[in-house]
């Protein structure tokens, strides 16, 4: 049985879907939900499901990423996860940290990578006049939003859509895609998941 730690920064709706899916014949179980903000709403939700939680506030480190990541690493080693899932974790991790988890760290990004790496993906897709948009689960490498793709889900862009409309439609697909990818990845299968 694989052990999975999930890193969050906010409400944790993706984290919740991952935890809820890791039951029965799933090849993995959650061992920790860790946030860089002690007030992250997802911590309360995870604790309510009986998952161990922790918070390491990045702010006292005043931009000293190495020191923040050393604290993160120490707490993760206590939980000894086999797999790390970034789920709405909004801190950019440095190459030394990422390389330490090479091939074992996943992230969900709200665009059809390699399009729209970084932020504001929904507004950028609308500005570009795209008719299709979506989300991607990828392995994390030192190249921001650039690692091998493990799954993608597509949604239509409707006329009159606002960035919020698109974000809500994409988030629904994120909640289906990430659990499907993790279930396959934890079983050792890197064949990309395509939705719908
Ligand atoms: C999601 O849209 C995810 O793709 C992005 O941040 C959002 C987090 O949502 N990285 P939640 O915290 O999982 O609800």
Boltz pocket constraint, residues with backbone or C-beta under 6 A from the ligand:
constraints:
  - pocket:
      binder: B
      contacts: [[A, 8], [A, 9], [A, 10], [A, 11], [A, 12], [A, 13], [A, 14], [A, 15], [A, 87], [A, 88], [A, 89], [A, 108], [A, 109], [A, 110], [A, 171], [A, 174]]
      max_distance: 6.0
